């Protein structure tokens, strides 16, 4: 018997750390780790101890005899990985950090953001005796995209919050919710009251297509739609036009598949998830029967991962098909690809192509998701709102560096739709007083140390997560990213490069009380969390999310008054 990692894998790598025989790869020390879409267990090395099963934060590991028919493909994915990535026998030993013998007593670090990158940074800092950590988030709810970005029908992915909850309740960690850095509290305020600041604010902005009609009503960024159905307070009042039979998603990453799946899911199935009530009600009245998912290059270059594609193809509630390419373009897309581990994806996409009927009109009897490649949007049609999308067919050309470029042909068409969702990437947002690269949409840095316009390191300022490296990787990818940043921060303190904050804990609490008197702490959040779960229990749901900030504060204030 051996164990297999399945679709819900968060790539956290905590399983690899507890494995006594080092059979889980890629490890954080291997170069493939930051690029891997999931982890794999070597069946020839595994000793069936089950340590990884107990450690996995999202319950993603099963014994090979426990997997069902739809999950059998993971055995093939696992075998393929070790065929193409032979395990290198090494005697590698991590060097002892230079800061191990440093006294960190009284050191105070601010972490801005409360998503995965922020909490992984806090976890690393909390293991160091003497350090105090203050986590700040502008929302009254923690966990960032785990709460507001993970699709409601993927509850297993959200289980990682139990790990974050544990660190948030330790004595050295203080959580401040409803505090917006750059507005309520300035960057200079943070630096005056903390030895260092780690910005882990993610990438909540959108990338633009820069095509005509992009701003028409009915054209929305994926970030907006995802936040809406997940109950983000800033987006609860948005409306989306579900009147047409077809919706179009531009982009073909995992988020694009999430959008397509939510739009075509049975609302009564979604009613058993934590989807926002306003979204559930709107989807119950949706006319959408088909979602067209567009990628500008070929199937080998699609950004969605195997696990997401496999899960969607196994669904019995919606038909998934792929629009066929001409033979020459399909051959170019595969033969010129530099992407590894494509055999499973391409085989599955070929099966989806075989299912394609050639129909150009949505089927009124069933729901369908159509994957279409080598297609780019030219313009979004309409005068007062979206009525269609003009598309152009692309051919693939190999550039001098071996990469494939999509080259538009003269072959265009218009597809009818009233809803276009642009899932073409995220970008970070600037924070007043902190350097920002407007081109890349990140805070400029050298391995986590923030740099200014001249490339010089800004003492005491650090970054982790998407605001550091751009919107790449999965939840667990942030663990290695945050660890690298925190280790550099600790090295800088040990080397004497970071002075102690001029103001102490008492002054910090006074400043926050003056500037953000209605901020909440983690105990307040636990009360809100319990209220959401209790409301969900009454409706046979995991939780019913609050989307109104005043309602959340009322719950927290009621708790405080009861304990006074």
C-alpha positions in Angstrom: 0.0 0.0 0.0 1.1 3.6 -0.6 -0.5 7.0 -0.3 -1.6 9.4 -3.0 -2.1 13.1 -2.9 -5.4 14.2 -4.5 -7.0 17.3 -5.9 -7.4 19.3 -2.7 -3.6 19.5 -2.2 -2.7 23.0 -1.1 1.1 22.5 -1.8 1.8 23.5 1.8 4.6 20.9 2.1 4.0 20.3 5.8 3.5 16.7 4.8 7.0 16.6 3.3 8.5 17.9 6.5 7.1 15.0 8.6 7.8 12.2 6.2 10.5 10.0 7.8 11.8 8.6 4.5 11.6 11.8 2.4 9.3 10.3 -0.2 7.2 13.4 -0.9 8.4 15.6 -3.7 9.1 18.3 -4.8 10.3 19.4 -1.4 10.8 23.1 -0.6 14.5 22.6 -1.1 14.0 21.4 -4.7 13.8 23.9 -7.6 10.6 22.5 -8.9 8.7 23.3 -5.7 7.7 26.9 -6.5 6.5 25.7 -10.0 4.7 22.5 -9.0 0.9 22.4 -9.1 0.8 19.7 -6.5 3.0 17.3 -4.5 3.6 13.6 -5.2 4.4 10.6 -3.0 7.1 8.1 -4.4 5.4 4.7 -4.2 8.8 2.9 -4.2 9.9 4.8 -1.0 6.7 5.2 0.9 6.6 3.0 4.1 2.9 3.5 4.7 3.4 5.1 8.1 0.5 7.6 7.6 2.4 10.6 9.1 1.6 12.7 6.0 -2.2 11.8 6.3 -2.2 13.1 9.9 -0.3 16.3 9.0 -2.1 17.3 5.8 -4.1 20.5 6.6 -6.7 20.0 3.9 -7.3 16.2 4.1 -5.9 15.6 0.6 -4.0 12.3 1.1 -5.6 8.9 0.7 -4.3 5.3 0.7 -4.3 3.9 -2.9 -7.0 1.4 -2.1 -9.3 4.2 -0.8 -9.5 6.3 -3.9 -12.6 6.1 -6.1 -12.9 5.7 -9.8 -12.8 9.4 -10.6 -9.5 9.8 -8.6 -7.7 6.9 -10.3 -5.9 9.3 -12.7 -3.9 10.6 -9.7 -2.0 7.3 -9.6 -1.0 7.9 -13.2 0.0 11.5 -12.5 2.0 10.3 -9.5 3.8 7.7 -11.6 4.4 10.2 -14.4 6.1 12.6 -12.0 8.6 10.1 -10.8 9.3 8.9 -14.3 10.3 12.4 -15.4 11.7 13.6 -12.1 14.1 10.8 -10.8 14.8 11.3 -7.1 18.3 12.6 -6.5 20.0 11.1 -3.5 21.5 13.9 -1.5 23.1 14.4 1.8 21.8 17.9 2.0 21.7 19.5 5.4 20.2 22.9 5.9 22.9 25.3 7.2 22.4 26.6 10.8 20.9 30.1 10.5 23.2 32.9 11.6 20.5 34.3 13.9 19.9 31.1 16.0 21.8 32.5 19.0 20.4 36.0 18.8 18.3 37.4 21.6 15.0 38.6 20.1 13.4 39.6 23.3 11.2 42.6 22.9 11.4 42.7 19.2 8.0 43.6 17.5 7.2 42.8 13.9 4.1 44.0 12.0 2.5 41.8 9.4 0.2 43.6 7.0 -2.5 41.3 5.6 -4.1 38.2 7.1 -4.1 35.8 4.1 -1.9 32.7 3.7 1.3 34.6 3.1 0.7 36.8 6.1 -0.1 33.8 8.4 2.8 31.7 7.1 5.1 34.7 8.0 3.5 34.9 11.4 4.0 31.1 11.9 7.7 31.5 11.1 8.1 34.5 13.4 6.1 32.9 16.3 8.6 30.0 16.5 11.3 32.5 17.6 11.4 33.2 21.3 10.9 36.8 22.3 9.4 38.2 19.1 5.9 39.8 19.2 3.8 39.8 16.1 1.0 42.3 15.2 -1.2 41.3 12.2 -3.2 44.0 10.5 -6.1 43.6 8.0 -8.4 46.3 6.7 -11.4 43.8 6.8 -13.1 42.6 9.9 -12.5 39.0 8.8 -9.1 37.2 8.5 -7.7 34.7 6.0 -7.7 36.8 2.8 -8.4 34.8 -0.3 -9.0 31.6 1.6 -12.2 33.2 2.7 -12.9 35.6 -0.2 -11.2 33.8 -3.1 -11.5 30.0 -2.7 -14.7 28.7 -4.5 -17.5 27.8 -2.1 -17.6 24.2 -3.4 -14.0 23.7 -2.4 -14.3 23.5 1.4 -11.4 21.2 1.8 -9.0 23.9 0.6 -10.3 26.2 3.4 -9.3 23.7 6.1 -5.9 25.4 6.2 -7.5 28.1 8.3 -7.3 25.8 11.3 -3.5 26.1 11.1 -3.8 29.9 10.9 -6.3 30.0 13.8 -3.8 28.2 16.0 -1.0 30.7 15.5 -3.4 33.7 15.9 -4.3 32.5 19.4 -0.8 32.3 20.6 0.3 34.9 23.2 2.9 36.5 21.0 0.5 37.2 18.2 -1.9 40.2 18.2 -4.5 40.5 15.4 -6.0 43.9 14.5 -9.0 43.7 12.2 -10.6 46.7 10.5 -7.3 48.6 10.3 -6.3 49.8 6.8 -2.6 50.6 6.5 -2.0 53.6 4.4 -5.3 55.2 5.5 -6.2 54.6 9.1 -2.6 54.0 10.1 0.3 55.1 8.0 3.4 53.2 7.0 5.4 55.7 9.1 3.2 54.9 12.1 4.0 51.2 11.7 7.7 51.8 11.5 7.6 54.0 14.6 6.0 51.2 16.7 7.5 48.1 15.2 11.1 47.0 14.5 10.1 45.8 11.0 7.1 45.4 8.7 6.2 42.5 6.5 3.7 43.5 3.8 1.7 40.5 2.7 -1.3 42.3 1.1 -1.8 40.0 -1.9 -2.9 41.2 -5.3 -6.4 42.4 -5.2 -6.2 44.6 -8.3 -7.1 43.5 -11.9 -5.1 43.4 -15.1 -6.8 45.1 -18.1 -7.4 43.7 -21.6 -7.1 47.1 -23.2 -9.8 46.3 -25.8 -12.8 48.4 -26.8 -15.9 47.9 -24.7 -14.0 46.6 -21.7 -15.8 49.0 -19.4 -19.3 48.3 -20.6 -21.9 47.2 -18.0 -21.8 43.4 -18.2 -18.0 43.2 -18.5 -16.4 42.4 -15.1 -13.1 41.5 -13.7 -12.9 38.0 -12.2 -11.8 39.5 -9.0 -15.1 41.3 -8.7 -17.3 38.2 -9.4 -15.3 36.0 -7.1 -15.5 38.5 -4.3 -19.2 38.9 -4.8 -20.1 35.2 -4.6 -17.8 34.7 -1.6 -19.4 37.5 0.4 -16.7 40.1 0.4 -18.3 43.2 2.0 -16.9 45.6 -0.7 -18.7 43.7 -3.4 -21.9 42.5 -1.8 -24.0 45.1 -3.7 -22.7 44.3 -7.2 -25.1 43.0 -9.8 -24.4 40.7 -12.8 -26.5 40.1 -15.9 -27.5 36.4 -16.1 -30.2 37.0 -18.6 -28.5 35.5 -21.6 -27.9 31.8 -22.3 -24.2 32.2 -22.6 -21.4 33.7 -20.4 -17.8 34.1 -21.6 -14.7 33.8 -19.4 -11.6 35.3 -20.9 -8.6 33.4 -19.5 -8.0 29.8 -18.7 -6.4 29.4 -15.3 -7.9 27.8 -12.2 -9.9 30.9 -11.4 -11.5 30.8 -14.9 -12.6 27.2 -14.2 -14.0 28.3 -10.8 -16.1 31.0 -12.5 -17.4 28.6 -15.1 -18.2 25.9 -12.5 -20.1 28.3 -10.2 -22.1 29.7 -13.2 -23.2 26.3 -14.3 -23.6 24.6 -10.9 -27.0 23.6 -9.6 -28.0 26.3 -7.1 -29.4 23.7 -4.8 -26.0 22.1 -4.6 -24.4 25.5 -3.9 -27.0 25.9 -1.2 -25.0 23.4 0.9 -21.9 25.6 0.7 -20.9 28.9 2.3 -21.6 30.9 -0.9 -23.0 34.3 -0.1 -26.8 34.4 0.2 -27.2 37.3 -2.3 -25.2 35.3 -4.9 -27.2 32.1 -4.3 -30.4 34.0 -4.8 -29.2 35.6 -8.0 -27.9 32.3 -9.4 -31.2 30.6 -8.8 -32.7 33.1 -11.3 -29.9 32.7 -13.9 -30.6 31.8 -17.5 -27.0 30.8 -18.3 -26.7 27.4 -19.9 -23.2 27.6 -21.4 -19.9 29.1 -20.3 -17.3 29.6 -23.0 -13.7 29.7 -21.5 -11.1 31.3 -23.8 -7.4 30.8 -24.0 -5.2 32.8 -26.4 -2.7 29.9 -26.9 -3.0 26.1 -27.1 -4.1 23.4 -24.7 -0.5 22.7 -23.6 -0.1 26.3 -22.5 -3.4 26.4 -20.5 -2.8 27.7 -17.0 -5.4 25.5 -15.2 -3.9 22.6 -13.3 -4.5 18.9 -13.7 -6.4 18.6 -10.4 -8.9 21.4 -11.3 -9.5 20.0 -14.8 -9.9 16.4 -13.5 -12.4 17.5 -10.9 -14.5 19.4 -13.4 -14.4 16.6 -16.0 -15.7 14.2 -13.4 -18.8 16.3 -12.7 -22.1 14.8 -13.7 -23.9 18.1 -13.3 -22.3 19.9 -16.3 -21.0 18.7 -19.6 -17.3 19.7 -20.2 -16.0 19.8 -23.8 -13.1 21.3 -25.7 -13.3 23.1 -29.0 -11.0 21.3 -31.5 -8.0 23.0 -33.0 -6.8 22.4 -36.6 -4.2 19.7 -36.8 -1.2 22.0 -37.6 -1.9 24.4 -34.7 -2.5 21.5 -32.2 0.8 19.9 -33.3 2.7 23.1 -32.8 1.2 23.7 -29.4 2.4 20.4 -28.1 5.8 19.9 -29.9 7.0 23.4 -29.1 5.9 23.4 -25.5 8.4 23.8 -22.8 5.9 22.7 -20.1 6.6 19.5 -18.3 4.1 16.8 -17.2 1.6 17.4 -19.9 0.6 13.9 -20.8 -2.3 13.6 -18.4 -3.6 17.1 -19.3 -3.4 16.6 -23.1 -4.9 13.1 -22.9 -7.9 14.5 -20.9 -8.3 17.5 -23.2 -8.3 15.1 -26.2 -11.2 13.2 -24.6 -13.0 16.5 -24.1 -12.4 17.4 -27.7 -13.9 14.1 -28.8 -17.1 15.1 -26.9 -17.5 18.3 -28.9 -20.6 18.2 -31.0 -20.0 21.4 -33.1 -23.1 23.1 -31.9 -22.8 26.9 -31.7 -25.9 27.5 -29.6 -26.3 26.8 -25.9 -28.4 23.7 -25.2 -31.6 24.5 -23.3 -31.8 21.0 -21.8 -28.3 20.8 -20.2 -25.5 23.0 -18.9 -22.2 23.0 -20.7 -18.6 24.4 -20.3 -16.7 24.8 -23.5 -12.9 25.2 -23.4 -11.7 27.0 -26.5 -8.0 27.6 -27.3 -6.0 29.8 -29.7 -8.7 32.5 -29.5 -8.4 36.1 -28.3 -11.0 38.8 -27.6 -10.9 41.7 -30.1 -13.6 43.9 -28.7 -16.6 43.7 -26.3 -19.7 44.6 -28.3 -22.6 46.7 -27.2 -23.7 50.4 -26.7 -25.2 50.7 -23.3 -24.3 47.1 -22.1 -22.6 44.0 -23.3 -24.3 42.2 -26.2 -21.5 40.1 -27.5 -17.8 39.5 -27.8 -15.8 39.7 -31.0 -13.2 36.9 -31.2 -10.2 36.2 -33.5 -8.6 32.9 -34.2 -4.9 32.7 -33.4 -2.1 30.6 -34.8 1.0 29.7 -32.8 4.5 30.8 -33.7 7.7 29.8 -32.0 9.8 32.8 -31.0 13.6 32.9 -31.0 13.7 31.9 -27.3 11.6 28.8 -28.0 8.4 30.2 -26.4 5.1 30.2 -28.3 3.4 33.4 -29.3 -0.2 33.7 -30.3 -0.5 35.5 -33.7 -3.9 36.8 -34.7 -5.4 35.7 -38.1 -8.1 37.5 -40.0 -10.6 34.9 -38.9 -13.1 36.7 -36.6 -16.6 36.0 -35.3 -19.0 37.4 -32.7 -20.5 35.3 -30.0 -23.7 36.5 -28.2 -23.5 37.1 -24.5 -24.6 39.6 -21.9 -21.8 38.6 -19.4 -18.1 38.7 -19.9 -15.7 37.9 -17.0 -12.1 38.9 -17.5 -9.8 36.4 -15.7 -6.5 37.5 -17.1 -4.6 38.1 -13.9 -4.3 39.9 -10.6 -1.9 42.8 -9.7 -1.0 44.3 -6.4 -2.1 47.8 -5.1 0.3 50.5 -3.9 0.4 51.5 -0.3 1.2 55.1 0.6 4.8 55.5 1.7 6.0 52.1 0.4 7.8 51.7 -3.0 5.7 50.2 -5.8 6.5 48.9 -9.2 3.6 50.0 -11.4 4.6 47.9 -14.3 4.7 44.6 -12.5 2.1 45.4 -9.9 4.4 44.3 -7.0 6.4 46.0 -4.2 10.0 45.8 -5.6 12.2 43.6 -3.5 15.3 41.4 -3.4 14.3 38.0 -2.0 11.8 39.7 0.3 13.8 42.8 1.3 12.0 45.8 -0.1 14.1 48.0 -2.4 13.7 51.6 -3.5 13.8 53.2 -7.0 17.6 52.9 -7.0 17.6 49.3 -6.0 18.8 49.9 -2.4 17.3 47.9 0.4 14.9 49.8 2.6 15.8 48.9 6.2 13.1 47.1 8.1 10.6 46.7 5.3 9.8 43.3 3.8 7.3 41.5 1.6 5.8 38.1 1.2 3.3 36.4 -1.1 1.7 37.8 -4.2 2.7 41.4 -3.5 6.3 40.1 -3.5 6.4 37.7 -6.4 3.2 38.4 -8.4 0.1 36.2 -8.5 1.6 32.8 -8.9 1.4 29.5 -7.1 -1.2 28.0 -4.8 -1.9 28.6 -1.1 1.0 26.5 0.2 3.5 28.1 -2.2 3.3 31.1 0.2 4.9 29.0 2.9 8.3 28.9 1.3 8.0 32.4 0.1 7.2 33.7 3.6 9.9 31.6 5.2 12.5 33.1 2.9 11.4 36.6 3.8 11.3 36.0 7.5 14.7 34.3 7.6 16.2 37.4 5.9 14.4 39.6 8.4 15.9 37.7 11.3 19.3 37.8 9.7 19.1 41.5 9.4 18.2 41.9 13.1 21.0 39.6 14.1 23.4 41.6 12.0 22.4 44.8 13.7 20.9 46.3 10.6 17.5 46.9 12.2 17.1 49.2 15.2 14.5 48.6 17.9 11.3 50.5 17.5 11.4 53.9 19.3 8.0 53.3 20.8 6.8 50.3 22.9 3.7 48.2 23.2 1.8 50.7 25.4 2.4 53.5 22.9 1.3 51.2 20.1 -2.0 50.3 21.8 -2.6 54.0 22.5 -2.0 54.9 18.9 -4.4 52.3 17.6 -7.0 53.2 20.2 -6.9 56.8 19.0 -6.8 56.2 15.3 -8.9 53.1 14.9 -11.1 52.9 18.1 -13.5 50.4 16.5 -10.9 47.9 15.4 -11.6 44.3 16.3 -9.2 41.6 17.7 -9.1 37.8 17.0 -11.3 37.0 19.9 -13.9 39.3 18.3 -13.5 37.4 15.0 -14.0 34.0 16.8 -17.3 35.3 18.0 -18.3 36.4 14.5 -17.1 33.0 13.2 -19.2 31.2 15.7 -22.3 33.2 14.8 -21.8 32.4 11.1 -21.4 28.7 11.8 -24.4 28.7 14.1 -26.5 30.4 11.4 -25.3 27.8 8.9 -26.1 24.9 11.1 -29.7 26.0 11.3 -29.8 25.9 7.4 -27.6 22.7 7.0 -24.8 24.8 5.6 -21.1 25.1 6.8 -21.8 28.8 7.6 -23.8 31.8 6.5 -21.4 34.7 6.0 -21.9 38.2 7.3 -21.4 40.7 4.5 -22.4 43.8 6.5 -19.6 45.3 8.5 -22.0 46.8 11.0 -23.6 43.4 11.7 -20.2 42.0 12.4 -19.3 44.8 14.8 -22.6 44.3 16.6 -21.8 40.6 17.2 -18.4 41.6 18.6 -19.7 44.4 20.8 -22.4 42.1 22.2 -19.7 39.7 23.2 -17.7 42.5 24.8 -20.6 43.8 26.7 -21.4 40.3 28.1 -17.9 40.0 29.4 -17.6 43.4 30.9 
